[in-house]
């Protein structure tokens, strides 16, 4: 097997200032000995250059009425745009674009002023005007256009990268809206009686979105992917939406006469008020005087700020040390053994029941080999068990540990009992708590 690779080069038809016809291209491909016979065969036939229509539109001749005479506007594969006479079908005007046109939008009147917005195969959009054979403006896009409509004085383009972009007539970008799916078709929704204009965008996820500028006004669910869309008068109804689907279906929807369109954007994201420019008041004399004072005393103000910040940090550090020393919130600082403990004292005295609730706050790692030790004044209290082991602590469960404390003093005084959670074989505690014991009321009454 022999594999031959070839590189596509621009043909002489594309590089020439005057495009060649098919007959001329065939003549250039002949061998020298066959050229004379080819010329004798075709010398009596006129040379014609045939092309293919790629897009089509209409342009009002001299009146803007709905039933006024319109001219046919044709875009061809030979990179030309023709305006044909509506009666004799002769060429009234011919304009050229740098690439073959694929979509176009026409507005205006031929005898007055008109604009033809053309989306071409090279990914750019060109704007043609009256008495100008070449494009007046060019809009360069980041991806190829798949939809093109004109709404008022702006041009709305649907791009292949799932975005909807708005431009001025001179090609300046106004806004960009991201879409949830690729664009399949686009159309204009125009209600002159209400003064409402919006863009209908058919998407590949079986939805039709209604946009006014970059704001999503409404969403229509369809049973299949919409391939073409048209809004206008149908019978007696002025607001009728007709859609064709990928599977060959036809969908007709009629707009309710009581329908109300809210300009509020229904798409998720920042509110519409965020894009409204604030009306900032003018600078008053007090504001100017305050600004001058801050400039003159900038060093002193900065030093005062740093002093207050240092005092705040010192107060926070002292409060943190006090909480650690008094064990107000007994929680372990070890990342490998995160523990939390709280104590409950029950009883009037002289016997008290002391309950310690220990919890492992780790995500999935159990803790084992722990023990609890108590430190207290033996002249005031006595405990049945001052040291005992803790079972395996499963994460998330609360383990209550009970012990009993006996008050030995009858003077009506109390003290602090310190609780230490230790790892077996190590002297440094993992967790410390201070329990303020209540006064024994039983001995006080005696």
DOFILO-124070 format. One record per residue (C-alpha): residue in three letters; x, y, z; residue number from 1. Coordinates in steps of 0.5 Angstrom, whole numbers, plus 2048, in hexadecimal, padded with zeros to 3 digits. Example, Ala and Ser with C-alpha at 12.3 -4.5 7.8 and 13.67 -1.06 7.14 Angstrom:
2
REC|bami|c1|c2|c3|zake
REC|ALA|819|7F7|810|1
REC|SER|81B|7FE|80E|2
# end
This chain:
446
REC|bami|c1|c2|c3|zake
REC|UNK|800|800|800|1
REC|UNK|803|807|7FE|2
REC|UNK|800|80D|802|3
REC|UNK|801|814|7FE|4
REC|UNK|800|81A|803|5
REC|UNK|7FE|820|7FF|6
REC|UNK|7FE|828|802|7
REC|UNK|7F8|82C|800|8
REC|UNK|7FA|832|7FC|9
REC|UNK|7F6|838|7FA|10
REC|UNK|7F4|837|7F3|11
REC|UNK|7F5|83C|7ED|12
REC|UNK|7EE|83E|7EE|13
REC|UNK|7EE|840|7F5|14
REC|UNK|7F5|844|7F4|15
REC|UNK|7F3|848|7ED|16
REC|UNK|7F1|84F|7EE|17
REC|UNK|7EB|84D|7E9|18
REC|UNK|7E9|846|7EA|19
REC|UNK|7E9|841|7E5|20
REC|UNK|7E4|83D|7E2|21
REC|UNK|7E3|835|7E2|22
REC|UNK|7E5|835|7DA|23
REC|UNK|7EC|839|7DC|24
REC|UNK|7EE|835|7E1|25
REC|UNK|7ED|82F|7DD|26
REC|UNK|7F1|832|7D7|27
REC|UNK|7F7|833|7DC|28
REC|UNK|7F7|82C|7DE|29
REC|UNK|7F8|829|7D7|30
REC|UNK|7FE|827|7D4|31
REC|UNK|801|82C|7CF|32
REC|UNK|7FF|827|7C9|33
REC|UNK|7F8|827|7CB|34
REC|UNK|7F7|82F|7CC|35
REC|UNK|7F6|831|7C4|36
REC|UNK|7F0|82B|7C4|37
REC|UNK|7ED|82E|7CA|38
REC|UNK|7ED|835|7C8|39
REC|UNK|7EA|833|7C1|40
REC|UNK|7E5|82F|7C4|41
REC|UNK|7E2|835|7C9|42
REC|UNK|7E4|83B|7C6|43
REC|UNK|7DD|83D|7C3|44
REC|UNK|7DA|83C|7CA|45
REC|UNK|7DA|842|7CF|46
REC|UNK|7DE|841|7D5|47
REC|UNK|7D9|841|7DB|48
REC|UNK|7DB|840|7E3|49
REC|UNK|7D6|83C|7E6|50
REC|UNK|7D5|83C|7EE|51
REC|UNK|7D1|839|7F4|52
REC|UNK|7CC|83D|7F8|53
REC|UNK|7CE|83D|800|54
REC|UNK|7C9|841|803|55
REC|UNK|7C3|846|801|56
REC|UNK|7BF|84C|804|57
REC|UNK|7BA|851|802|58
REC|UNK|7BB|859|802|59
REC|UNK|7B6|85E|801|60
REC|UNK|7B6|862|7FA|61
REC|UNK|7B4|869|7FC|62
REC|UNK|7AE|868|802|63
REC|UNK|7AF|865|809|64
REC|UNK|7A7|862|809|65
REC|UNK|7A6|85B|80A|66
REC|UNK|7A3|85A|803|67
REC|UNK|7A8|85F|7FF|68
REC|UNK|7AC|85C|7F9|69
REC|UNK|7B3|858|7FC|70
REC|UNK|7B9|857|7F8|71
REC|UNK|7BD|850|7F8|72
REC|UNK|7C3|850|7FC|73
REC|UNK|7C8|84A|7FA|74
REC|UNK|7CE|848|7FD|75
REC|UNK|7D2|843|7F9|76
REC|UNK|7D8|83E|7F9|77
REC|UNK|7DC|843|7F5|78
REC|UNK|7DD|848|7FB|79
REC|UNK|7D8|84D|7F8|80
REC|UNK|7D1|850|7FA|81
REC|UNK|7CC|852|7F5|82
REC|UNK|7C6|856|7F5|83
REC|UNK|7C1|854|7F0|84
REC|UNK|7BB|858|7ED|85
REC|UNK|7B5|856|7EF|86
REC|UNK|7B2|856|7E8|87
REC|UNK|7B7|855|7E3|88
REC|UNK|7BC|851|7E8|89
REC|UNK|7C2|855|7E5|90
REC|UNK|7C7|856|7EA|91
REC|UNK|7C6|85D|7ED|92
REC|UNK|7CD|85D|7F1|93
REC|UNK|7D2|858|7F2|94
REC|UNK|7D7|858|7F9|95
REC|UNK|7DD|854|7FB|96
REC|UNK|7DF|851|801|97
REC|UNK|7E5|84D|803|98
REC|UNK|7E2|846|804|99
REC|UNK|7DC|842|802|100
REC|UNK|7D6|845|806|101
REC|UNK|7D2|840|80A|102
REC|UNK|7CD|844|80D|103
REC|UNK|7CA|84B|80C|104
REC|UNK|7C5|850|80F|105
REC|UNK|7C3|856|80B|106
REC|UNK|7C0|85D|80D|107
REC|UNK|7BE|863|80A|108
REC|UNK|7BC|865|803|109
REC|UNK|7BF|865|7FD|110
REC|UNK|7BE|86C|7FA|111
REC|UNK|7BF|86F|801|112
REC|UNK|7C4|86C|805|113
REC|UNK|7C5|864|807|114
REC|UNK|7CA|860|80B|115
REC|UNK|7CC|859|80A|116
REC|UNK|7CF|855|80F|117
REC|UNK|7D2|84F|80D|118
REC|UNK|7D5|849|811|119
REC|UNK|7DB|846|80C|120
REC|UNK|7DE|83F|80C|121
REC|UNK|7E5|842|80F|122
REC|UNK|7E1|843|816|123
REC|UNK|7E1|84B|815|124
REC|UNK|7DA|84F|814|125
REC|UNK|7DA|855|80F|126
REC|UNK|7D6|85B|80E|127
REC|UNK|7D4|85D|807|128
REC|UNK|7D1|864|806|129
REC|UNK|7CE|868|800|130
REC|UNK|7D3|86A|7FA|131
REC|UNK|7D9|866|7FD|132
REC|UNK|7DB|860|7FA|133
REC|UNK|7DF|85D|7FF|134
REC|UNK|7DE|85C|807|135
REC|UNK|7DD|863|80B|136
REC|UNK|7DE|85F|812|137
REC|UNK|7E1|858|814|138
REC|UNK|7E0|855|81A|139
REC|UNK|7E5|84F|81C|140
REC|UNK|7E2|84A|821|141
REC|UNK|7E6|845|825|142
REC|UNK|7E2|83F|822|143
REC|UNK|7DD|83E|81C|144
REC|UNK|7D6|841|81C|145
REC|UNK|7D1|83C|81C|146
REC|UNK|7CB|841|81C|147
REC|UNK|7CA|849|81A|148
REC|UNK|7C4|84D|81B|149
REC|UNK|7C4|855|81C|150
REC|UNK|7C0|858|821|151
REC|UNK|7BF|860|821|152
REC|UNK|7C6|863|820|153
REC|UNK|7CA|85D|823|154
REC|UNK|7CC|856|820|155
REC|UNK|7CB|850|824|156
REC|UNK|7CF|84A|822|157
REC|UNK|7CF|843|824|158
REC|UNK|7D6|840|824|159
REC|UNK|7D8|838|824|160
REC|UNK|7DB|839|82B|161
REC|UNK|7D5|839|82E|162
REC|UNK|7D4|841|82F|163
REC|UNK|7D0|846|82D|164
REC|UNK|7D3|84D|82B|165
REC|UNK|7D0|854|82A|166
REC|UNK|7D4|859|825|167
REC|UNK|7D2|860|823|168
REC|UNK|7D1|862|81C|169
REC|UNK|7D9|864|81B|170
REC|UNK|7DB|85D|81E|171
REC|UNK|7DC|85F|826|172
REC|UNK|7DB|859|82B|173
REC|UNK|7D5|85B|830|174
REC|UNK|7D4|855|834|175
REC|UNK|7D5|84D|834|176
REC|UNK|7D0|848|837|177
REC|UNK|7D2|841|838|178
REC|UNK|7CE|83B|836|179
REC|UNK|7CC|835|839|180
REC|UNK|7CD|831|832|181
REC|UNK|7CF|832|82B|182
REC|UNK|7CA|837|826|183
REC|UNK|7C6|833|821|184
REC|UNK|7C2|839|81E|185
REC|UNK|7C0|841|820|186
REC|UNK|7BB|845|81E|187
REC|UNK|7B8|84C|820|188
REC|UNK|7B2|84D|824|189
REC|UNK|7AF|854|823|190
REC|UNK|7A8|857|826|191
REC|UNK|7A7|85E|823|192
REC|UNK|7A1|85F|826|193
REC|UNK|7A4|85E|82D|194
REC|UNK|7AB|861|82B|195
REC|UNK|7AE|85A|82D|196
REC|UNK|7B4|857|829|197
REC|UNK|7B8|851|82B|198
REC|UNK|7BC|84B|829|199
REC|UNK|7BA|844|828|200
REC|UNK|7C0|83F|829|201
REC|UNK|7BF|837|828|202
REC|UNK|7C3|833|82B|203
REC|UNK|7C6|82C|82B|204
REC|UNK|7C3|82A|832|205
REC|UNK|7BC|82A|82F|206
REC|UNK|7BB|831|832|207
REC|UNK|7B9|838|82E|208
REC|UNK|7BC|83E|832|209
REC|UNK|7B9|845|832|210
REC|UNK|7BE|84B|833|211
REC|UNK|7BD|852|833|212
REC|UNK|7C4|855|833|213
REC|UNK|7C8|850|837|214
REC|UNK|7C2|84F|83C|215
REC|UNK|7BF|848|83C|216
REC|UNK|7B7|84A|83C|217
REC|UNK|7B4|843|83B|218
REC|UNK|7B6|83C|839|219
REC|UNK|7B1|837|835|220
REC|UNK|7B2|82F|835|221
REC|UNK|7B1|82B|82F|222
REC|UNK|7B1|824|82E|223
REC|UNK|7B6|824|828|224
REC|UNK|7BC|828|826|225
REC|UNK|7B9|82E|822|226
REC|UNK|7BD|82F|81C|227
REC|UNK|7B9|836|819|228
REC|UNK|7B5|83B|81C|229
REC|UNK|7B0|841|81A|230
REC|UNK|7AC|846|81E|231
REC|UNK|7A7|84A|81B|232
REC|UNK|7A0|84B|818|233
REC|UNK|79C|844|817|234
REC|UNK|795|845|815|235
REC|UNK|791|849|81A|236
REC|UNK|797|849|81F|237
REC|UNK|79C|84E|81F|238
REC|UNK|7A1|84A|824|239
REC|UNK|7A2|843|821|240
REC|UNK|7A8|83F|822|241
REC|UNK|7A9|839|81D|242
REC|UNK|7AF|834|81E|243
REC|UNK|7B1|82E|81A|244
REC|UNK|7B5|829|81E|245
REC|UNK|7BB|824|81C|246
REC|UNK|7B6|81E|81C|247
REC|UNK|7B1|821|817|248
REC|UNK|7AC|824|81B|249
REC|UNK|7A9|82B|81B|250
REC|UNK|7A7|82F|822|251
REC|UNK|7A2|835|821|252
REC|UNK|7A2|839|828|253
REC|UNK|79D|83F|828|254
REC|UNK|79F|845|82D|255
REC|UNK|79A|847|832|256
REC|UNK|797|84E|831|257
REC|UNK|798|84F|839|258
REC|UNK|79F|84D|839|259
REC|UNK|7A4|851|83D|260
REC|UNK|7AB|851|83C|261
REC|UNK|7B0|853|842|262
REC|UNK|7B6|856|840|263
REC|UNK|7B9|852|846|264
REC|UNK|7BF|84D|844|265
REC|UNK|7BC|846|846|266
REC|UNK|7C3|843|845|267
REC|UNK|7C7|841|84B|268
REC|UNK|7CC|846|84D|269
REC|UNK|7CD|84D|850|270
REC|UNK|7C7|852|850|271
REC|UNK|7C5|857|84A|272
REC|UNK|7C6|85D|84F|273
REC|UNK|7CE|85B|850|274
REC|UNK|7CF|85D|848|275
REC|UNK|7CC|864|849|276
REC|UNK|7D0|869|84A|277
REC|UNK|7D0|86D|851|278
REC|UNK|7CE|874|851|279
REC|UNK|7D4|877|855|280
REC|UNK|7D3|87E|858|281
REC|UNK|7D8|883|857|282
REC|UNK|7DD|884|85C|283
REC|UNK|7DB|889|862|284
REC|UNK|7E0|88E|866|285
REC|UNK|7DF|88A|86C|286
REC|UNK|7E2|884|868|287
REC|UNK|7E8|888|865|288
REC|UNK|7EA|88B|86C|289
REC|UNK|7EA|884|86E|290
REC|UNK|7EE|881|869|291
REC|UNK|7F3|887|86A|292
REC|UNK|7F3|885|871|293
REC|UNK|7F5|87E|870|294
REC|UNK|7FA|880|86B|295
REC|UNK|7FE|884|870|296
REC|UNK|7FD|880|876|297
REC|UNK|7FE|879|872|298
REC|UNK|804|877|876|299
REC|UNK|801|878|87D|300
REC|UNK|7FA|875|87B|301
REC|UNK|7FE|86F|879|302
REC|UNK|802|86E|87F|303
REC|UNK|7FB|86F|883|304
REC|UNK|7F8|869|87F|305
REC|UNK|7FE|865|880|306
REC|UNK|7FE|866|888|307
REC|UNK|7F7|864|888|308
REC|UNK|7F8|85E|884|309
REC|UNK|7FD|85C|889|310
REC|UNK|7F9|85D|88F|311
REC|UNK|7F4|859|88C|312
REC|UNK|7F8|853|88A|313
REC|UNK|7FB|854|891|314
REC|UNK|7F4|853|894|315
REC|UNK|7F2|84D|890|316
REC|UNK|7F9|84A|892|317
REC|UNK|7F7|84B|899|318
REC|UNK|7F0|848|899|319
REC|UNK|7F3|842|895|320
REC|UNK|7F8|841|89A|321
REC|UNK|7F3|842|8A0|322
REC|UNK|7EE|83D|89D|323
REC|UNK|7F4|838|89C|324
REC|UNK|7F6|839|8A3|325
REC|UNK|7EF|838|8A6|326
REC|UNK|7ED|833|8A1|327
REC|UNK|7E6|836|89F|328
REC|UNK|7E6|832|899|329
REC|UNK|7EA|82C|89A|330
REC|UNK|7EB|82A|893|331
REC|UNK|7F2|826|890|332
REC|UNK|7F7|82A|88C|333
REC|UNK|7FA|823|889|334
REC|UNK|7F8|822|882|335
REC|UNK|7F9|81B|882|336
REC|UNK|7F5|81A|889|337
REC|UNK|7EF|81F|888|338
REC|UNK|7EB|81F|88F|339
REC|UNK|7E5|823|892|340
REC|UNK|7E3|822|899|341
REC|UNK|7DE|825|89E|342
REC|UNK|7DC|824|8A5|343
REC|UNK|7D6|823|8A9|344
REC|UNK|7D5|824|8B1|345
REC|UNK|7CF|821|8B4|346
REC|UNK|7CD|821|8BB|347
REC|UNK|7CC|825|8C2|348
REC|UNK|7D2|822|8C6|349
REC|UNK|7D6|820|8C9|350
REC|UNK|7D6|81A|8C3|351
REC|UNK|7D6|81D|8BC|352
REC|UNK|7D5|819|8B6|353
REC|UNK|7DA|81B|8B1|354
REC|UNK|7D9|81A|8A9|355
REC|UNK|7DE|81B|8A4|356
REC|UNK|7DC|81B|89D|357
REC|UNK|7E1|819|898|358
REC|UNK|7E1|81A|890|359
REC|UNK|7E5|818|88A|360
REC|UNK|7E4|81E|885|361
REC|UNK|7E9|81A|880|362
REC|UNK|7E6|819|879|363
REC|UNK|7E7|811|879|364
REC|UNK|7ED|810|87D|365
REC|UNK|7EC|80C|884|366
REC|UNK|7F0|80E|88A|367
REC|UNK|7F2|809|88F|368
REC|UNK|7F7|808|895|369
REC|UNK|7F4|80E|899|370
REC|UNK|7F4|80F|8A1|371
REC|UNK|7F1|814|8A5|372
REC|UNK|7F4|817|8AC|373
REC|UNK|7F1|81B|8B1|374
REC|UNK|7F5|820|8B5|375
REC|UNK|7F2|823|8BB|376
REC|UNK|7F3|825|8C3|377
REC|UNK|7F2|81F|8C7|378
REC|UNK|7F1|823|8CD|379
REC|UNK|7EA|825|8CA|380
REC|UNK|7E8|81F|8C5|381
REC|UNK|7E9|818|8C4|382
REC|UNK|7E7|814|8BE|383
REC|UNK|7E6|80D|8BD|384
REC|UNK|7EA|80C|8B7|385
REC|UNK|7EF|812|8B5|386
REC|UNK|7F2|80E|8AF|387
REC|UNK|7EF|80A|8AA|388
REC|UNK|7EF|808|8A3|389
REC|UNK|7EB|80A|89D|390
REC|UNK|7E8|805|898|391
REC|UNK|7E9|806|890|392
REC|UNK|7E6|80C|88E|393
REC|UNK|7E2|80C|887|394
REC|UNK|7E2|813|884|395
REC|UNK|7DB|816|885|396
REC|UNK|7D9|812|88B|397
REC|UNK|7D8|815|892|398
REC|UNK|7DB|811|897|399
REC|UNK|7D9|813|89F|400
REC|UNK|7DD|811|8A4|401
REC|UNK|7DB|811|8AB|402
REC|UNK|7DE|812|8B2|403
REC|UNK|7DC|814|8B9|404
REC|UNK|7DF|819|8BD|405
REC|UNK|7DF|81A|8C5|406
REC|UNK|7DF|820|8C8|407
REC|UNK|7E3|820|8CF|408
REC|UNK|7E3|827|8D2|409
REC|UNK|7DD|82A|8D6|410
REC|UNK|7DF|831|8D5|411
REC|UNK|7DB|833|8CF|412
REC|UNK|7E1|834|8CA|413
REC|UNK|7E2|831|8C3|414
REC|UNK|7E8|830|8BF|415
REC|UNK|7EA|82E|8B8|416
REC|UNK|7EB|827|8B5|417
REC|UNK|7F0|826|8AF|418
REC|UNK|7EF|821|8AA|419
REC|UNK|7F4|81F|8A5|420
REC|UNK|7F3|81A|89F|421
REC|UNK|7FA|817|89E|422
REC|UNK|7FD|812|899|423
REC|UNK|7FF|80B|89C|424
REC|UNK|807|80C|89D|425
REC|UNK|807|813|89C|426
REC|UNK|807|819|8A2|427
REC|UNK|805|81F|89D|428
REC|UNK|7FD|81F|89E|429
REC|UNK|7F9|820|897|430
REC|UNK|7F4|823|89A|431
REC|UNK|7F3|827|8A1|432
REC|UNK|7EC|829|8A4|433
REC|UNK|7EB|82D|8AB|434
REC|UNK|7E5|82B|8AF|435
REC|UNK|7E2|831|8B4|436
REC|UNK|7DF|82C|8B9|437
REC|UNK|7D8|82F|8BD|438
REC|UNK|7D8|830|8C4|439
REC|UNK|7D6|82A|8C8|440
REC|UNK|7CF|82C|8CA|441
REC|UNK|7CE|825|8CE|442
REC|UNK|7D4|827|8D3|443
REC|UNK|7D2|82E|8D4|444
REC|UNK|7CB|82C|8D6|445
REC|UNK|7CE|828|8DB|446
# end
